[in-house]
Amino acid sequence: MTDRLPLRPVEQVLRLLGGHIISQAISTAVALGVFDRLAVEAMTADTLADQLDCRADMLKRLLTVIAGEGLLEQDFEDRFRTTNLGGELLSDRLGPLAAFMGSSFQWRPWSDLRRTVRTGESAFELAYGTDMYRWMETHPDDARQYDRSIDQFTTEQARALVEVHDFANVERVVDIGGGRGTMLIELLNRWPNLRATLFDVPHVVTSAKARFERAGLADRVEFVGGDFFDALPAGGDVYLVKHVLHNWDDPEAKRILVGCRDAMGDGGQLLIIEGILPPGAHNTTTRIMDLEMMVLFGRGRERTKLEFRRLLSAAGFRLDGYTAPLGHFARLLTARPR
């Protein structure tokens, strides 16, 4: 095999401009079930099209683009199969996230990014007339797709968390903005001594109860609905804030942290799971997520370690720990009251 020739500048730019096409192609293939089917058995486009109820000629054009990205491979008999890289897009891995990323619910706001950059308005609100969480309250199909999209990487982060942080001597952990409880389920399964409080908006907490009941864990969990800009549940030894602060600007993030500080007293511990922006213009997943927060929330943003240190100090905490990545891109920051 010969090395590929380097792309000319114009080709590099055209490649970057076509990124949305690649993203949508991958998302479409996931939504159709391509990667799951071709992970089990190599098939021609004709055979796969029969199974997926697609037009074979159009499906093959989609498959060849994805194969060009290394997610599928095409053999001499014109059969396609899922590669190791493409295996990350199976339905029990990042597949639900990929399907969500190409959905109209997620896709539409990006067309207003330029207005967001000019005005600071959330592109999501410009597209839908309300914020994302209020939208999902009245659009359950979109809410379910969103929940599925985050469950898998939340599970991976939870499994990484239990390897780097010891809850053996913790009596109660309070998960602020804990959603469907994916993180807490992993923690409770690992530490039988642990009890938990799941705190989120009322309709989310109500829907989460059934998951804990199916897992046989509901008797160890207190379910509390509310607004994390108001008083938070008191009495926890550990307060967990996962991918919540990046939805907000500094004044609002500080309010959430002050609420944690007030609820825990002087002996508690704060665990923050967030992406950390590197200094400079490095091309990282966290920088991409920073734009995602801008589009979805307007005021939302990722932060550097120094920015987190300042934010924590302003809320009455001192940063006392910082771990290697948990799963895909997030890190664990630990803090205690000053």
Residue pairs with C-beta under 8 A, 6 or more apart in sequence:
7 15
20 110
21 65
22 65
22 69
23 101
23 102
24 102
24 107
25 62
25 65
25 66
26 66
26 69
26 71
26 89
26 98
26 102
27 98
27 99
27 100
27 101
27 102
27 103
28 62
28 102
29 35
29 62
29 63
29 66
29 71
29 89
30 89
30 91
30 95
30 98
30 99
30 102
31 99
31 102
32 52
32 54
33 52
33 91
34 48
34 52
34 62
34 63
34 66
34 72
35 71
35 72
35 82
35 86
35 87
35 89
35 90
35 95
36 90
36 91
36 95
37 43
37 48
37 51
37 52
38 48
38 72
38 80
38 81
38 82
38 86
39 81
39 82
39 86
39 87
39 90
41 81
42 75
42 79
42 80
42 81
43 51
43 79
43 80
43 81
44 77
44 78
44 79
44 80
45 56
45 57
45 59
45 60
45 63
45 78
45 80
46 56
48 54
48 59
48 63
48 80
49 55
49 56
49 59
49 60
50 56
52 59
63 72
63 74
63 80
64 74
66 72
66 86
67 73
67 74
67 80
70 83
70 85
70 86
71 82
71 83
71 85
71 86
71 89
72 80
72 81
72 82
72 83
72 86
73 80
73 81
73 83
74 80
75 81
82 89
82 90
87 93
88 94
89 95
89 98
92 152
93 152
94 152
94 153
95 152
96 145
96 148
96 149
96 151
96 152
97 149
97 150
97 152
97 153
99 145
99 148
99 149
100 106
100 145
100 146
100 148
100 149
101 107
101 149
103 142
103 145
105 139
105 142
105 145
105 146
108 127
108 128
109 122
109 123
109 124
109 126
109 127
109 128
109 295
109 296
110 123
110 295
111 123
111 127
112 123
112 126
112 127
112 295
113 123
113 291
113 294
113 295
115 121
115 123
115 126
116 122
116 123
116 126
116 294
116 295
116 298
117 294
120 298
120 299
121 298
122 131
122 295
122 296
122 297
122 298
122 299
123 294
123 295
123 296
123 298
124 131
124 132
124 135
124 295
124 296
124 297
125 131
125 298
128 135
131 297
132 296
132 297
133 201
135 142
136 142
136 143
136 146
137 143
137 203
147 179
147 180
150 179
150 182
150 243
151 180
151 182
153 327
153 328
154 179
154 182
154 183
154 242
155 182
155 186
156 326
156 327
156 328
157 183
157 242
157 273
157 326
157 327
157 328
157 330
158 182
158 183
158 185
158 186
158 187
159 186
159 327
160 325
160 326
160 327
161 183
161 186
161 187
161 271
161 273
161 326
161 332
162 186
162 187
162 190
162 191
164 323
164 324
164 326
164 332
165 271
165 323
165 332
165 334
167 173
167 187
167 190
167 191
167 194
167 238
168 191
168 193
170 191
170 193
170 194
170 237
170 238
171 193
171 194
171 195
171 237
172 194
172 195
172 196
172 197
172 235
172 236
172 237
172 238
173 184
173 187
173 194
173 195
173 196
173 197
173 236
173 237
173 238
173 239
173 240
174 196
174 197
174 199
174 232
174 233
174 235
174 236
174 238
174 239
174 240
174 263
175 181
175 183
175 184
175 196
175 197
175 198
175 199
175 240
175 242
176 199
176 228
176 232
176 239
176 240
176 241
176 244
176 256
176 259
176 260
177 199
177 200
177 228
177 241
177 242
177 243
177 244
178 184
178 198
178 199
178 200
178 208
178 240
178 242
179 200
179 204
179 208
180 204
180 207
180 208
180 211
181 198
181 208
181 211
181 212
181 221
183 240
183 242
184 196
184 198
184 212
184 221
185 211
185 212
185 215
185 217
187 194
187 196
188 194
188 196
188 215
188 217
188 220
188 221
189 215
189 217
194 220
195 220
195 221
195 222
196 220
196 221
196 222
197 221
197 222
197 223
197 224
197 233
197 236
198 205
198 208
198 212
198 221
198 222
198 223
198 224
199 205
199 224
199 225
199 226
199 228
199 232
199 233
200 208
200 225
201 225
201 226
201 227
202 225
202 226
203 225
204 225
205 223
205 224
205 225
206 223
206 225
208 223
209 218
209 223
212 218
212 221
222 233
224 233
226 232
228 244
228 256
228 259
229 252
229 255
229 256
229 259
230 259
231 259
231 262
231 263
232 239
232 259
232 260
232 262
232 263
233 263
234 263
234 264
234 265
235 263
236 263
236 264
236 268
237 264
237 267
237 268
237 269
238 268
238 269
238 270
238 271
239 260
239 263
239 264
239 268
239 269
239 270
239 271
240 271
240 273
241 256
241 257
241 260
241 270
241 271
241 272
241 273
242 272
242 273
242 274
242 330
243 273
243 274
243 330
244 256
245 253
245 256
245 257
245 272
245 274
245 303
245 311
246 274
246 275
246 289
246 293
246 300
246 301
246 302
246 303
247 293
247 296
247 297
247 300
248 256
248 297
248 299
248 300
249 299
249 300
249 301
250 311
252 299
253 311
254 311
254 314
254 315
257 270
257 311
257 312
257 315
257 316
257 317
258 315
258 316
260 270
260 315
261 270
261 315
261 316
261 317
261 337
264 270
264 337
265 337
266 337
267 337
268 336
268 337
269 334
269 335
269 336
270 312
270 317
270 334
270 335
270 336
271 332
271 333
271 334
272 308
272 332
272 333
272 334
272 335
273 326
273 330
273 331
273 332
273 333
274 302
274 303
274 308
274 330
274 331
274 333
275 285
275 286
275 289
275 290
275 302
275 329
275 330
275 331
276 286
276 302
276 303
276 304
276 305
276 308
276 331
277 284
277 286
277 287
277 290
277 302
277 303
277 304
277 307
278 284
278 286
278 304
279 304
284 329
285 328
285 329
286 302
286 329
287 302
289 302
289 329
290 301
290 302
293 300
293 301
293 302
294 300
294 301
303 311
305 322
305 333
308 319
308 333
309 319
312 318
312 319
312 333
312 335
313 319
313 338
316 337
316 338
317 335
317 336
317 337
317 338
318 335
318 336
318 337
318 338
319 333
319 334
319 335
320 334
320 335
320 336
321 332
321 333
321 334
321 335
322 331
322 332
322 333
322 334
323 331
323 332
323 333
324 331
325 331
326 332
